[in-house]
Amino acid sequence: TSIKAAQSNLILLCNNDVIYEKDCIQRMMKFMRNEPNIFIASPVELFSKSNIHQHSDAKLARYFEKYKKLTSGCVTKGVWNIVSAFMRKSVFETVGYFDENFTKAFYEDFDYGHRINEKGIYGVVVGGSVFYHIGSATVVKSSNSTGNKKYYEKKWRDGYVPGKPIET
């Protein structure tokens, strides 16, 4: 897989329906370089029922700026977000790779998050770095969620689902 072949110690996992604020990725990479004992870090996830991503670039930039300021300087320990996660390659070496019994899209990320938590690996959410999650964009393009959901529920009978996004 691409993760196995990666030459970098830092891997970015992200869904296909996220929009990063201008300097988010660079800021997150700097954070990870400066914090060698953090193994997983996520920017702050923004989610809006008003489809902010369909507005002008200027409005989206103002939206990002507002939440960058509100969260700047905050680091929330013990949580992270599988929708956008910067992970050290050692996480994959400890946990293993994605379960290939899942078909394309849906629940493979929840499964991986569950497996990470089982290993006692916890991450952080880094304030001042934000991204917007459109949410369920893949649902429109794919119809394989039912099989993956059944497989996930059978595998994890407790119904574990990682944290929900901040709604604005």
N, C-alpha and C positions, 0 to 999 in steps of 0.2 A: 504494500500500500504506500501511498504518498507519505504518510506519517513515518513509517519505518525507514523510508529512503531519505527523509529530511536530514540535511546537514546541520541545521540549526538546533540549538538546545531549546528554543522557544517556538511553540506551535500555536497558531491562532485558529480556533474552531469558530465558525459562525454560520448561522442560518443564511439561506439565500434571500431572505426578505428583511434585511437590516440596512439602515443608512447610518453611517458614522458621522459625527460632527468632524469638522475640518482636521483637527490635530489629535483626534482620539487615539488612533493607532500608535502614533509616535510617542504620545504621552504614556500610554500603557506599556510600550516597550521600554521606555526609560524607567518607569516604576519597577518593572520586573528586573532590569539590570541592577537597580539600586537596592533591591530587596531579595537577596539570594535565598532566603529561607521561606519565601512565599512560593508555593508551587502552582497555584491557580489564582488568577485575578480576572475580574470582569469589570467593564465600565458600567455605569448606571444605565439601566434599561428604561426607556420612555415608551409608553404605549398610550395611544389616544383613540378614543372612539370617533373623533372628528376627522380621521384620515388626514392628519396634518401633512403627510407626505405628498398629498395632491395639491397643496398650496404652493405659492411662489417660493423660490430659493431664499429670498430675503426673509419671508415669514418663518421658514424652517430654521434659518440661521438665528433669528431672534428667539425662537423656541429653545434651540440648543443652548444659546447663551444664558437664558433665564435659569435653566436647570444646571448648567455648569457652575454658575455663581451660587445657587442654592446648596449645592453639594460639595463645593470646593473645600479641600482640606480634610474631608471625611474619608475614613477607611473603615468599612464595616467588616469585622472579622467573623469567620464561621459560615459565611454565605458566599455564593458565587452564582453565575448564571450560565447554563449550558448553551443558551442562544448565542452568546458571544463570550468566549473564554480564552484567555492567554494561558497556555499550560507549558510547563517544562516537559521535555521529552521523557524525563524520568517517571512522570505520572503514568505514561503509557507502558513503560518498562515494568512498573509495579502492578498496575491494574490489568494490563493487557490491552488489546485493541477492541474496536467495535465488534459487537456480536453480528456475524454475517448471516445469522438466521433471519434477521430483519430484512425486509425488502426495502427498496429505495424510499426514503423519507418516512417519518412518523415513528415515534416511540424509541428509536435507537438512541436518541440523545438522552431521554429520561432513563433508559436502561443504563447507559454509561455513567450518568450522574449517580445513580443508585450504587453502582459498583465502586465508584470513587469513594462515596461516603462510607461504604462497608469497610474499606481499607483504612478508614480514619484520616483521610486526606481532606482538609478543609481549606477553603480559599477565602478571598476577600473581594469586596466590591469597592472600587476606587472612585471616590467622588471627584468632580471636576472633569471627568471623562464620561461622555454620554453617547448613547446611540439610540436610534428610534427603531422599534420593532413593528413592522407593518402587521405581522401576525396572520397566520393561516394562509399566506400567499400560495404555499405549495398545495393546500387543500383544493384550490381551484384547478390546479394542473394535474392532480393525481387522484386516484381513487383506491389506493392500496392501504388506507389507514385502518380498515376493519381487521384485516389479517394481522397486522402488526400489533394492534391493540389487544387482540385475543392472545397472541403469543406473549406480549408483555405481561398481561394480567395473569396468565398461567405461570410465567416465570417468577413473578413477584406477587404473590397472593395477597400481600398487605395493601396493594393499590397505591404504593408510593408514587408521588409526583413531586418533582422539585418545585421550589417557590414560584409564586405568581408574579408577574410584572407590576410595576407601579402604574396605576391608571391615572391619567390626568384629565 
